[in-house]
Amino acid sequence: MPQRDQSIAVVGAGIVGVCAAYHLQQAGYRVTLIDRDGVAAGASHGNAGCINPSSIIPVAMPGVLKKMPGWLMDPDGPLVLRPRYLPTMLPWLMRFLAASDATRVAAQVKTLRTLAGSALRESTALADAVGAGHLLRSVGHLTAYSTQAAYDGDSGSMQRRAAEGIVVEDVDRDALRAREPHLADTFLRARYIGETGHVIDPAAYAKHIADHVRAHGGTILRANVTGIATRDGRAIGVQTDTGLIATDADAIVVAAGAWSGALARGVGDKVLLDTERGYHIEIPHTLALPDSLAAVGPRIPTLWAEAKIFATPMAGRVRAAGTVELAGMSAPANWRRTDLLARQLARMYPALAPAIATIDTWQDSHRDGAPPGTASVGMASGHADARAAASTSAANAVASETPRRWLGFRPSTPDSLPVIDRSPRVSNLIYAFGHGHIGLTCAPATGRLVAALITGETPTIDLRPFAITRFQ
Ligand SMILES: Cc1cc2nc3c(=O)[nH]c(=O)nc-3n(C[C@H](O)[C@H](O)[C@H](O)COP(=O)(O)OP(=O)(O)OC[C@H]3O[C@@H](n4cnc5c(N)ncnc54)[C@H](O)[C@@H]3O)c2cc1C
């Protein structure tokens, strides 16, 4: 590892922040990771776990305008928009509609492939390097269809993937039964993409990376960042609730997920960043039928195309995650969405239905099962004392036996492209946020690109489409 006499502060210890910290440390920088809630406290905790280099289709596709009334009317649809949030989200939605133009979509698909294409290779290398290889599986994923119309409707997106070199395998009903024997008979056919992997515990994966950074001399601090302090066009520290920190940082990286927009706007950089809220439920294998529950769920991550939910086999649990709710950051969780996920999971895997039917209470899983306000395991800050860590471990032990539900905030731009760029106003401020549905997938590449922006090396891909100036 080369050594440079420079230090970098990274705001946000989600998967993007920890990957940036890792790559910066590999490039020889002293690294400080700062997060108000701990490692993987945000979207990186509860996602569907898929490392999916084929996830290159933007959310805003041609014809999206026609679908919007349905999003407003159907509270149980895969994409819902809370009417009350409509006025706040209008600028984002206008840009979202503009991004659905066919020419732009074609360009966005190609751009996303440049970022996501190396994901499994990079994630595997990174996981191995930090001792998290045991959390990664490379078994591909299925998209399963319960109607011929949905299968046909997806053909265009699959053709776009094929044009990017992605091998999409058609799976007929019999082959689907053979691959996923417990998937309901109502599924008619599927498509299999083999270049996908998944992690069986996304939060543990991020924590392994953070632990590796700390073990190699990095610092992890717990603080609520309220702004980036600047002087004469340079960042001079990170403003927090308790004062200015990281004043020795030669550069600052904002990787605060869906909360990054406020920090960028604080230094005068315009950005359209909102959130596509998503939910998950988790059914522990021990819930019922202890010997067989593990065997009657998904064998590999399986997307129910119509419902837009992924069923993923996780460590000791089955997780169903997905759907999109446009309702902003502050509206309370709408647990009706997780009730819906539970019903959908039971329909996908009928053998899970009896266990799901026994659930009358769900544990809210905000931070790894830790009650709000307690420290997360793996956080080496002055605030995390041994007692808090022990109580969190106990909470986690209980939580692993308990069905859990979770709300998370995808950091979403209207064109589905993240921001990976240097601030045009603050020369030593770097942005790495807005990864929407593919942050777990793209985090290692993003971290590597962040390091290139700071070292001055030529980035391996064209970063112009990821520029923050597209929002000026
Ligand atoms: C239901 C669901 C399923 C998904 N499935 C997948 C999938 O299968 N594959 C995939 O690739 N992606 C998936 N995603 C998307 C993925 O989870 C996100 O893109 C990714 O986690 C974003 O990572 P991040 O580090 O940018 O943000 P986050 O994980 O949200 O991390 C941001 C961090 O910044 C901290 N922070 C924020 N503000 C401040 C502040 N002011 N001061 C200090 N700290 C701050 C937060 O505490 C948090 O820890 C899914 C998302 C959801 C919701």
The ligand as an ORCA input file, in Angstrom:
! r2SCAN-3c Opt
* xyz 0 1
  C     -35.685     -2.211     -0.428
  C     -34.355     -1.945     -1.084
  C     -33.749     -2.949     -1.821
  C     -32.538     -2.706     -2.465
  N     -31.911     -3.736     -3.118
  C     -30.709     -3.526     -3.699
  C     -30.005     -4.586     -4.322
  O     -30.441     -5.729     -4.308
  N     -28.826     -4.304     -4.927
  C     -28.291     -3.050     -4.952
  O     -27.241     -2.844     -5.549
  N     -28.905     -2.026     -4.298
  C     -30.094     -2.229     -3.684
  N     -30.728     -1.217     -3.042
  C     -30.119      0.120     -3.065
  C     -28.971      0.233     -2.090
  O     -29.345     -0.275     -0.839
  C     -28.567      1.714     -1.970
  O     -28.336      2.265     -3.247
  C     -27.272      1.837     -1.173
  O     -27.410      1.186      0.068
  C     -26.912      3.296     -0.952
  O     -25.760      3.309     -0.176
  P     -25.196      4.658      0.409
  O     -23.961      4.334      1.138
  O     -25.139      5.688     -0.668
  O     -26.360      5.181      1.391
  P     -26.812      4.636      2.813
  O     -26.638      3.194      2.947
  O     -28.175      5.177      3.063
  O     -25.769      5.282      3.796
  C     -25.736      6.647      4.069
  C     -25.106      6.812      5.426
  O     -24.905      8.196      5.657
  C     -25.215      8.478      7.000
  N     -25.593      9.872      7.083
  C     -26.568     10.490      6.393
  N     -26.615     11.791      6.722
  C     -25.639     11.994      7.621
  C     -25.215     13.136      8.338
  N     -25.802     14.322      8.163
  N     -24.201     12.990      9.211
  C     -23.595     11.790      9.392
  N     -23.974     10.676      8.733
  C     -24.979     10.783      7.861
  C     -26.371      7.546      7.322
  O     -26.465      7.323      8.723
  C     -25.997      6.300      6.552
  O     -25.263      5.382      7.324
  C     -31.932     -1.419     -2.374
  C     -32.524     -0.433     -1.597
  C     -33.724     -0.688     -0.945
  C     -34.329      0.392     -0.094
*
